[in-house]
């Protein structure tokens, strides 16, 4: 039985050494840091993990490390779904799924080109489902190389297969989220919102939790909100106001800014990434991360009192 629990599933970062190689010891420390923050699951080898810049061998190694280090303390899902050809995608899925993850997360933009119809998407999805009959799946509306949103009709088809358990929703539109939740109600497919600004409202509508990049800055606050929004509504509104406003940092210099926050939190990872120059984080951006961390730590301390 799969273990897709409600709550916070951070989109994990990938630590690299100064020589731009996988930093396995700090990946292990990073897993422990997330779990120490109270998260409910881990989403490994995703866009935040720079999966399009990882070789298949590296994607496998990273997934194996996360599963091993988590050691059953929290469930792990992973993507690594980067290939263009369906045959190569099936190979990725077989190898990465064999690491012991709860579900393999498909990118919605890998199953059809931008100009192709949902019918093409379903044909390719069905081909994958038949090739790996024992694998459970998630869906991720990844913005790269293009964003393909899953409309309610296509979502209903996914539900009908009985194979999909997790949806990382990136539509950032509460009305669209409501329409999706209406399709998902009573099914085994759970919606996890990636958008901070709409998070509380989506939880009220039935979303299962949060899976977004800001869980790399202050995951414990997202944990508090997902666990307490219904019993402490006034505090939840205040926390939501902070989380929504704080998420404005998303476009600053990610993932380097998030790695800097992880450094400040005590995990000695480098700022090296394969998508941005780690030395490019400007002094004012460092100050912004520092200020945000101090404020978030203060908000969390007040909630605990």
N, C-alpha and C positions, 0 to 999 in steps of 0.2 A: 504494500500500500504506500502510495506517495505521500509526502509530508510537506505540502504547500500550505504553510500556516499563515494566518493573518498577521499584519504588522509591517515592519520595516525591512526591506531587502536592498541594502546599498549596492550601487553599481561600482564594483571594486576597481581601484587603481592598480596598476602594475608597477612595482618598484624596479628600477634599473640601476646598475652600477654606474660609476663615472665613465666606464668603458662601453656603456650602452648594452650591457648584457643583462639577462634576467637576474634579479637580486633575490635569490630564494630565501636566505635567512630573514630579510626584511619583509618579504611576502608573508612568511610565517608570523612575524611580529604584527603585521598589519591585520591578519586574520584574528589574532588575539585581541587587538585593539578594537576592532568592530564588535566582537563578541562581548568585550568588556563594557562597551557602550550600551549593551542590551538589545542589539538587533535580533530579529527573529529568523533571519535567513541571509544567505549571501548569494549575490548574482556575480559570478566570476566570468572572466574573459568576454567582456561586453565592449561597447564603444568606449566607455571610460577607461577600460583596460588597454585601449589602443590595439584591439584585436586585429584590425586590418594591417597593422605594422608588425604582427607576430607571425613567425613561421608556424606551420602545423605542429612541428616538434615543440616549439615554445608554448603554443596554445595547450597542447597536451600536458606539458610539464607544469604549467601554471595551474591548470585544473586539478591535476593530481596532487599538487602541493596544497591547494586550498581544501580539498576533500580530506586529505590526511591530517592537516593541522586542525581543521574544524572538529574532527574526531567524533562526530555525532552530536556535538554540543548544539549546533544549529544545522538545518538542512542547507544544501548547496545546489544551485542550478548554474548552468553555464551555457554560453553561446559558442563563439568561435566559428560562426556560420558566415564565412567570407567568400567562398568560391562562387564562380559564375555558373559552371556546368553542374547540372543536377547530379550526374554521376560522382563528381568530386564532392558535392555537398553530402551525398549519402556516405561517402567514405569518412568525411569529417564527423558526421553524426555517429557513425559506428564507433570510431576511435574515442571520441570525447565522452560519449555516453558510457563507455566501458570503465570509466574512472570511478563510477559510483555516484554520479549526480542524480538528483531527484527528477530532473527534466532537462532536456536539451532545448534551448531557446532559439527558435527560428527567427531570422530577420524577415519582416514582411516584404522588404524590397528585393530579396534574393529569389523569390519564386516567380517573378514576372518582371519584364522590363517596364519602364515608366509608361510606355505607350500601349502596353498589352492589357487585356481585359481581366476581370476577375475570373472568367472561365478558364483562361490560361493558368492563372494562379492556382485554381482548384485542381486542375489536371496535374500540375507539377507537385502540389502538396500531396495529392493522393498517391502519386508515384513514390514519394518519400515514405509515406505512412506504410505502404505495402512492402517497401524494402527493409524496413526496420520495425516489424510488428510489435515488438515488446518495449519500444521506447515511448515514454511520455514526453509531451512537448509544451513549450511556452511560445508566446509571440511577443516580438519587440518591434515597435514602430520606429526603427532606427532612422535618424535624419540623414545618414550617409550610406550610400552615395546619392540616394534621393529618399524622401519620406513618402511611404505608402501607408495611408491610414486604412484601417479595417472598418468598413461600413457595417451596420447592423445585420444586413443580409448575409455578408460573408462571415461575420462572426457567428451567426446562426448555423451556417454550414460547419464551421469548426466545432461548435458544440455537438452537432449531430454525429461527428466521428467518435466522440468519447475519448479522444487522445490528447486534448489540450487542457492544461491546468492553470496556466499563468499568462496574463496579458499585461505587459508593461505599456501603459496607455500614455501616448505623447500628444494627444490631440489638443490639450490645453483649453478645452471648451466644455464648460459644465453641462450645457444642453446636450452635446454629443455624448458626454460621459453618461448622462441620465438615460439616453437612448440605448447605449450599450448595456448598462446595468439592467435595463428592462429585459433584454435578451438573455442575460446571464443569470437572472434570478432563479434560484433553485437548481442550478447546474453545477458541474464540477469545475468550471472555469472561473477563476477569480481575477478581478481587475485591480491592478496596482497602479496608482496615479504617479506619474513622474513630475507633475507640475505642482510646485509648492503653493502657488497662489490659490489654487482651487482645491487644495487637499481637504480641508475641514468640511467643506460643502459636499465633496465627493464621499467622504466617510459617512456623512449623514444620509446620503442617498444609497449607501450600500457597498461602496468600494472596500476592498479587503485591506488596503494599506498604501504604503509609499515605496516607490523604487525609483529614485532619482539621484542626480549628481550631488545635490546639497546634503545628502547623508554622508558625504565625505568631509563636510565642515562641522556639523553639529548633530550627529546621528541620535544622541540621547534625547534631544528635544523632539525629534520626529517620533522616537519611541514613546515618549511621554504623551504626545498628542494622540497617537493611534491607540494607546491603552486607556486614556482617561477622558477623551472628548465627550463621552456620553454621561459620565458621572460628575464631571467638573466643568460644566459648559461655559461659565464665565471665564475661568482661567484658560480654557481651550480657545476662546475667541482672542484673548490677548496673545497667546502663543502663536496662533495662526497669523495674527497681524505681524508679529516679528518674523516668522518664517517666510511669509510672502514678501515682505520688504527686503529681508536679507538675501533672498534668491536673486535680487538684482545684480549680485556679483557674478552670476553665472557666465555672463559674456565677457568678463574682464580678461582673464588669461588662463583659462582652464586647459589641461589639468594641472598646470604648474602651480597655480594658486592653491588648489586643494592639497597638493603635495607639501606645500609650505605649511599649511594648516596642520597636516599630519606631523611634520617636523616639530611644530610648536606643541603638539600633543604628546611628544616624547618618543615617537617612532623615528629612528635615525635614517630615514630614506633620503636619497638624493633628490634634487629637483630635475634630474634628467628625464626627458621624455623623447619619444620618437616623432611627435607631431608638432612640438614647439621647442624653441631654444630655452633650456632651463635657466639660462642667464638673462633671459629677456624680461623677467618679472621686475617691473620698475619699482623704485623706492616707494612711491605713493601707493602702488598696488600691494606691496608688502605691509605698509601701514594699514591699509584697508582690511587685509586678512587678520592682522593683529587686533585691530579694533573690534572686528566682528567676533573673533574668538573670545575676547574679554567680555563683550556684551552677552554672547550666548552662554558663557560660563556663569555669568551673573543671573541670567534668567533661570537657568537650571537650578542654581543654588536657592533661589527664591521659591521655586516649585517644591523643593525638597523640605523646606521649612514649614 
